[in-house]
Amino acid sequence: RNSFRFFPLAHQDLHILSWFTPYVKVWMLFSAAELFTSLILISRVVQEMAATKTTSSLLLILSILFLFHPATGWGFFQLIYCERLLTFLFACFIYFYWKHQQTNSNQLALLTFTTALLGVFVKDIAIILFATPALLRVAVEPSCRRWRTLETGLIALGPVVIVAYGILSLLPSLYAQSSGFNSNDSGVLDADWRLIVLLGFCCLRFGSVLRQNSQPVLLDGLNLAALLYALALLVSVGYPFDSFWTLPVQLVTVMDLGYIWCRWIQPRLSKRWPAVGVNLLGVVATLGLIGLEHSNSRNFSQRVATIKAIQTGWHSTYLAMQSLIDTTKRSGQPVNIIFMRSYFNRHTLKQLKADRLIEYHRGRKTYTVVNGIDEGKSYTPRAGDFLLTIDKRERKDLDQDADQYDPIYVHNTDLRSARIFRHH
């Protein structure tokens, strides 16, 4: 990447999968496995934290609450975002850390530290999620302040991340005179009821701790981590509740809701109703909450439908380009395809078998042949050249050269891209 945004492990699960299979459907199955493994792990943690009798509905309730949220639809149904892998590693970290606190096992301590070490290199602010619970535990438990404890190891990841960020992001971006990733919505808070629940539950818990009615537990550390992570998002890119950015926050919020159900609501209902009725009520109430969320236009169904429409546009445009290549070659004309770097790069587009595959560099405003005839040389656009904008880029990104291209294929006028142009 040339934006210096991503840490080195941001998408490595997909990269490793690509070594074994090129089929995206297999990648989607792997993503689904990450999702449901995360839900199983946090379900077991919540059950043990609440210290109640086993409730068969808890996993289903947590699954409904987490799965049918727009952030999950965006992060797990569109595989290109690193928050998917980060959330999976965070769920593993929560499970291993909880088990370590119960058993004081060295093996579980190693697993906890390993998942944290991997997680902090997935996203630049991920250190907040993994270090905050340890910081809180060190603050309240003197036994954790010794050297060579798991907590000191997790906290020590902070300086490691700072050095890594300086080497991997800050210095290269300064050398390339490139600004860091930013958003026009920085500082804009767009919260939903779930963030309010997270904040309210966190205040109630810490209020109880301050009154010395209870001691902080792992869930309190996770709540504090989620709030600080949300604050970091707010400062850097804004906090849109439906964005894939908020996935770790949504995971902790779902844990809070599950804890509230298991610790307070379910035991009281069980005194009056049979277990089957209580479980059914929990599931129905959860579905009701999801139904209320779907009254908002930015809901799970809308997000997934949008993703499907976008991906259909990508696929159709790619096939249309293949057809145009065949038609153009049969007429004896050269096939030169100009593109701008996006999700579809030179390695993907070279399969189109064009005579020349030309990349337009938006920063330097240069054209370079990256595959085919005269590979590595600069290029000047000519009549008959194709401009392919499959995903994020648009014709206007060519600046002064944009007016030289006429549209010949438009998948959907509602999409900014998924279009093919030709030089007149």
Secondary structure as UniProt FT lines:
FT   TURN            8..11
FT   HELIX           12..20
FT   HELIX           24..50
FT   TURN            56..57
FT   HELIX           58..67
FT   HELIX           70..77
FT   TURN            79..80
FT   HELIX           83..103
FT   HELIX           106..119
FT   TURN            120..122
FT   TURN            124..126
FT   HELIX           127..140
FT   HELIX           142..145
FT   TURN            147..148
FT   HELIX           150..165
FT   HELIX           166..170
FT   HELIX           171..175
FT   TURN            176..177
FT   TURN            184..187
FT   STRAND          189..190
FT   HELIX           193..210
FT   TURN            211..212
FT   HELIX           218..236
FT   STRAND          239..240
FT   TURN            241..242
FT   HELIX           244..246
FT   HELIX           247..260
FT   HELIX           261..265
FT   HELIX           266..270
FT   TURN            271..272
FT   HELIX           275..293
FT   TURN            294..295
FT   HELIX           300..330
FT   TURN            331..332
FT   STRAND          336..339
FT   HELIX           346..349
FT   HELIX           350..352
FT   STRAND          356..361
FT   TURN            362..365
FT   STRAND          366..372
FT   TURN            373..376
FT   TURN            383..384
FT   STRAND          386..389
FT   HELIX           395..404
FT   STRAND          405..410
FT   TURN            413..414
FT   STRAND          419..423
//
